Amino acid sequence: MFDGYIFTENSLTNVVEDGKTAGFQMRTRIPYYRGIPLSMVHDVEVEVDGEAVPREDIRFTADDGEHWFTLEEMETVTFFRWEYADEATVRVLREGGLAPGEHEVLLRVSARVAYIPVPFSGEMKRTVTV
């Protein structure tokens, strides 16, 4: 139902830090109709050209990069909310980022809410050109 919001169009970019390309990132919206604390984000998955990105290489922020979290850290973050109207950023740490050219990137975001017994997710695959 929320799949169309999962991977914001034209949002994927390589990330340059200290003159080096440290990875890439994309924007996403929550797959739910209300805001939730980050601890209720069940999982964030990224695949590039059919290859899954390891969880430990994924970072997440819901406040324009002021606070970055690993997926493991997010499990205990109850004080910080991802609101429905706010786009979050998913960053993948990958030396060199994405090579120039066309890539197929899948982003899947899963959330838990109190009254639904299983996590539910939204996903979107885009073909992007870097």
Secondary structure, DSSP 4 states (H G I P E B T S, - for coil): --GGGSS-TT--EEEEETTEEEEEEEEE--SSSS-EEGGGEEEEEEEETTEEPPGGGEEEESSTTSS-EEHHHHTT--S-EE-TTPPEEEEEE-TT-SPSSEEEEEEEEEE--TTSSS-EEEEEEEEEE-
